[in-house]
Amino acid sequence: MLYRPEEVRETLRMVEAEHLDIRTVTLGVSVLGCPSKDPAAIESYLFDRVTTLARNLCLAAAEVEEMYGVPIVNRRVALTPLSLVLEGAPPEAYLRAAQAMERAAAEVGVDYIAGYSALVHKGATPGDAILMRSLPEVLATTTRVCGSVNLASSRAGINMEAVAVMGQVFSETGRRTPNASGCARLVVFANAPEDNPFIAGAMHGVGEPEVVLNVGVSGPGVVLAAIERHKRLDQRTDCTSLAETVKRMAFKITRAGELIGREVVARLGPPVQFGVVDLSLAPTPARGDSVANILEAMGLERAGAHGTIAALYLLTDAVKKGGVMASSSVGGLSGAFIPVSEDSGMVDAVRAGAMTLDKLEAMTSICSVGLDMVAIPGDTPPETIAAIIADEMAIGVANHKTTAVRILPVPGTRPGDTVNLGGLLGELVVMEVRPHDVSRFVALGGRIPAPLTGLRN
């Protein structure tokens, strides 16, 4: 990949003035070679596997960060979904596997390690059930381990029995961790991608090579600055020209991300391969680094106002088109993230009453994830949480896209209360949940069938 001098200068400007960073370099590691179902053997294998293959990840990232002057905010590891590895092992093996992941992450110095995951979109095995039920204990006794469960797909439909279980899991995890913080490391999916580098849903899919490095790029501040600059220079700005502006910036951001990722891979050496650039616009609590502010720069008074979904569509479509032109290795989620607590503009919109849970749900038909980092009152019934999850799964299944739920039932809170989790997790504003009983619907169980469009062979 050849870079022209003017591209390098522009990248440095974006870093210095517009919050451009590489949000994560995530090393995906296959652990399908675990030779035993004995808990001690599993624990030893996972620890040794991660510490061997990821031992130089932080050093390589630091060298590339210094070389190019582009911040790499997080270093992470993602494993093969552990339910596939632990099937047939005794129940005590599950917690010991999570503890091995925690120790390995601390040993190599990564921020998070993901892959305590299960794929149950069509049904759950006994091992899947054990893993799901163990999640509250795992998240309460670790700080770096992340869990995820794929509950639905456009080919299989929605596993409503697993949806009901995960409603209970979120509720219990919220009670067992301070300010429900454990729920920030837990996500459920429809159509989960196998190469997602972002937490909490990162995993190393079964179709992936042995070891790959996936890069998550972040650039809301860069896109916001480009839109504002374009509006100053062109008084005839319209939606077409805004889309072109976003597309060009996405191209540049993706180029920078792939360059950084390939440099890290070169330093790690075989067997590590370069995977994908996930070009999702991932906001931070920093002012000016907000997806909501981008929508407002397009002319909305507040994100959440009427017109928000159209503006989000313009943004997401342009980001994807620009990224695909820049790289043949685009993957993961790739679009626009709308996590409430991690986006200062979203927090402001919730406080102003412009952004509601219903509006967020509608926006997820467009954005690249779903209901992300949403706080609700801690006394919300598990059945209501399950129904919220089911709604989101339906959006993903019907639209053949990835959707997800990362929801935090914060004990002792009411709508409008705030809880500060700090760092990239930001400030939670507790959102109102509809009070009506949904328990009889959730109790139906079974599976909601896939749409007719799932039969595409």
N, C-alpha and C positions, 0 to 999 in steps of 0.2 A: 504494500500500500504506500504510494508516494504522496507526500504532503508538500504543497507549495508554501513558500515563506509567508504569504499573506494569510493562508489558512491558519498557520501557527500563531501569527499575531492576533488574528480574530479570536482564536480559542483562548489565548491568554487574557484578552479583554473580557470574554464571557466569564472566565473564572474569577477575575478580580472584581468585576462590577455587577455581574448578573447571576451569581450563585450557581454557576455550572459546576457540577461535580459528577464523579462516578459513584452512584449510590452504593453499589456493592459489586465485589467480585466473589462469586460463589462457586466453590469447588464441588462438583457432583461426583460422588463415589459409590460404585456398586459394592454392595455387601452380600450379594447373592451366593458368594462362595463360602459362607459360614459352614464349617464342617460338622457341627454337632447341634443337638437340641439341649444339651446340658447347660444350665444357667451360668455356671462358672466359665465354661468354654465360650459361650456366646459373649459374655462380658469381656473376656480377654481378647477375642477376635475383633470385636468392634473397636475397642480401645487401640489395639495395635494397628488395625487397618487405617483408622483416621490419623493417628499420630505419625504413621509412616508416610502416607500419601500427602498429608496437608502440613507437614512439619515446616516447609519453606514458604507457605502461602503468604504469611504476613510479611516476611522479609522481601519476597519478590514484589509484593504490592507496594511496600515502602520505597524500594529502589525505583520503580516506575513512577510513583508519585513524585519523588524528588527530581527525576530526570525530566519530566514534562511539566511539572508545576500544577498538575490537575489533581485536586483532592480525591482520594479514594476513601469514602466515609466508613464503609463496613467491609470486613472480611468474614465470609461465612462458609459453612460446609453443609451440603445436603446429601442424604443417604437414600438408597433404595427404600421404598415404603417398608417399614419394619414388620408389618403384619405378614408380609410374604416370607420374611426370614424366620419369624418366630412361630409360625403355624406349627402346631404339634408340640411345642415346648410347654413346660409346666407354667402356671400363672406367675410364679415368683420370678421367672426369667424376664418378664416384661419390665418390671421396675428396675431390675438389675441392668437390663440393656439401656434404659434411659439414664441410669447413673453412670454407666460407661460412656455414653455420649457426652454427658455433662463433664466428666473428668477429661475426656479427650479434647473437648472444646477449650477447656481451661489450659490444657497442656500446650496446645498449638497457638493459643491466643486469639481465637476467632470470637466474634461477637455473639453469634448464634449458630446452633447446629440443628438442622431440620431433618425430617424424614420419619419422625415417630408418627407414622401415617397408616391409613387403611383405605382400600378401594372397595366400596360396598354398594356401588350404584345399582347392582342387580340383585344383591343378596350378600349376607354376611356369613363367613365361616365362624366356627368356634373361636379361632384365634383373633379374627376381626373383632368379635364381641368382647373378648378379654381386653384387647387394646383400647377400644373405645371406652369401656368402663374404667380403665386404669388412668385415663387422662387427667382427672382432677388430682389424683395422688401424684402423678408425674409432674404436673405443672406446679403443684404446691411445694414440691421438694427439690426443684431445679430452678435455675435462673437463665439458662441458655438454650435449653431444649424446646423445640417448637413442634407442635402436632397439627395434623390436618387429616380430614376425612373427605373423600369424594363420595357424595351422596346421590348423585344423579348424572345422567348423560343423555345426549340427544338420541342415542341408539338404544338405551335401556329404559329410560323413564326415570322416575323418582322413587327411591326406596323410602317409603314413608315410615316404616318401622325404625330404620336407622335415623331418620329425621327426628322422631320422637325421643330416641335415646340421646341424641346430641343436644336437644333442648334441655334435658336433664343435666347433661355434662356441663354445658355452659353455666347453668344455674348453680351447680355445686362448685364449679371452679371459681365462680364469682364470690361465693361465700368463703372459700378456703384460702383465698389469696388477698393481700392488701389492696383495697380499692379495685378489686376484680382484675388486678394487673395480670394474673395468669391467663386470662382470656385474650390478652393482647398477643399471646404466643399460640393461639389456637384459631383455626379457620376451617370452615366447611365449604365444599365446592360443588358446582355442577361443571362438568367438562374440564376437569383439572388438567393443565398442560404438564408434560413430563420434563420440561426444561425451564421451569420458572425459577429465577434466582432470588425472588423477593420473599421475605419473611412475612407471615408465618407459614406460607404454603409452599415453600421451596421443597422440591423432591428430585430424586434422580430416577427417572422413569426406566422401566424394564427394557425399553427399546433403545436406550442410550449406550454409548461406549463405556468402557471400564471406568475411565476418569475424564471428566470434561470441566472446563472453566466457562461459566456463563456470566455475562456482564449485565448489570442493571444500571442504565443511564438515567440521570435526572436533570431536567432543564426547564422547569416552569418559569424561573426568573428570566432565563434567556428568551423564551417565547414571549413573555410579558413585555420585556424591554423592546423586542423587535416590533411588536404590535404598536406600542406607544410611539416608537421612532417612526414607523410607517405612517401613522396618523398625523404626526407633526409635519412630515415631508409631503404628504399627498392629501390635499383637502377633498379629493373625490373618492376617498376610501369607500369600498363597498365589500360585500361578503366574499366576492370572488378574489379581490386583491388581498383580503385578510387571509383567506385560505392559502394563497400562494406564498404569503409571508411566513405563515406557520410551516408550510411544507419545506421551504428553503432552510429554515432554522432546524427543523427535525433532521434534515439531511446532514447538516454540519454537526449536530450533536451525536448522531449515529456514527459518523466517520470518526469522531474523537473517541467514542466508546469502543469501537472495534480496534482502533490503534492501541489503546491502553490494554485491552484484553489480550491481544496477540503478543504484546510485549511481556505481559505477566506470564503467559504460557511459555514463551521462549526461555524465560528464566527458570521456570519449574522443570522444563524438559520432559522427555518421555517418562511414563505413558500418558501424560496429560495432553489432551487435545483441546483445541478451541471449540466452544459450543455455539452459543448464540449471543446476540445483543438484544436485550429486552429494552426497547426504547420508550417504556412507559414514562410519562411525566409524573414523577413521584414528588409531591410537595414536602416541605418541612414547616415547622412552626415559625421560621424566620419570616419577617415582613418582606414582601416582594418575591417570595418563593412559593407562590400559591396558584393552584389551578382555578380556584374561585375568583381570584383577582384577574386572571386572563379572561374569564367570561364577562366580568364587569368592564374590562377594557374594551370589549366589543360593543358596549352600550347599555348593559343591564345595570340598573341601580344597585341591585344585590343579586348574588347567586341565589337561585331559588325562585326568582321572579318568573312570570310567564315569559317564555322565550329561552329559558335556561337549557332545555333539552336540545333545541335547535342549535344554540351556540356550542353546546358540548359536542354535538354531532360534527359541526364544522371543524372543531379543534381535533377531535379524535381521528376523523377521516384524514385530515391533512397531515397529522403526525405519522400515521401509518404509511401514507403514500410517500412522504419524504424519507422515512426510514428504509422502506423497501428499495427505493432508488439508490440509497447509499450503501447498502450491504445485501449480500445474498444469504446472510446468516442471521436474519431477524427472527426472533422467536419469543418464547415465554408468553407474557401477557400483552405487552406492547399496545399502549393506548394512553388513556388519561386516568390517573387514580383520583378518587374523591374521598380519602379518609378524613373523617370529620376532625378528629383531634389533632392530626398531623398537618393541618392546613389552616393557617391563621385566618384566611378569608372565609373559610367554611365556618370556623368558630364564630366569627363576627356575624355571619348570615344566620346562624342558629340563634344567637342572642337577639338579633333583630326580629326574629319570628318569620324571616323569609324562607328559611330552610326547615322543612319538616321531614319526619320519617317517610311519609308517603311520597314527598317530592324526591327524596333520595332514592327511594325504590324505583320510581319512574326513570330517574337518571341512569340507573344501572342497566337499563336496556341498551344504553349507548356506551358507557364507560368500560374500561378494560377489566374491572373486577366487580365490585358489588357494594353491599353495605359493609363499610370498612371502618373500624374503630368508632363504632356507634355506642354511646353509653345510654343505658335505660335504667329505670329504678330497680333496685335489687330485689324488691318483692314481686317483680313480674313473674307470673306463673311459668313453669317450664313448658307447659303446653302452648302458651302464647309465644315464647321464644321459638318453639318448634314450628309454629305456624308462620312466623316471620321468615324462618329459614325456608320453609316449603314454598312460600311466595317467590323468594329469590331463586330457588332451584327451578321453578316453573319458567321464570323469565329466561334463564340460561338454556333450558331444554328446548323451549319453543323457538328460540332465536339462534340455536346452534352456536352459542358463544359461552365463554367462561364467565360464570358469576360466582360470587362467594359471599359469605357472611362471617365477619369478625365482630362480635357484639359483646359488650361488657355490662352485665347486670351488677351495678355498683351498690353494695349493701348500704342501707340507711339514707339513700338519696331520693329526692323528688325531682320532677321535671323542672329544669332551670338551674339546678345546683351545678357547681363546677368542681372538678377534681383534676388536680395537676399531677400527671405521671412523670413529667420531666423529660428532658432529652428529645429525641426524635418522636416519642410517643405523644408529647404535647399536652394540651389541656382539654379535658373532656367536659362537654356541656350535656347534662342529662336530658334526653329527649322524651317527649310524651309518647306513650304507647296506648293504643285503643283498649278500653277496659272490657270489651265484650268477651264472653266465654267462647272458647274454641275447642274445649277439651274433647267434645264428642267427635269432632272432625278428625283431630289428631289421633284419637283412639281407634279410628277405623283401621289403621295399619295397612298392610299390603303394599302394593306398588302402583303408582300412577303410570299408566303405559306411556311409551314413547310416542311422539307425534308421527303422523303418516309420513312426514318428510324425512324421518329416520330411515325409511326403506329406500335407500338411494342406489343400491347395487343394481 
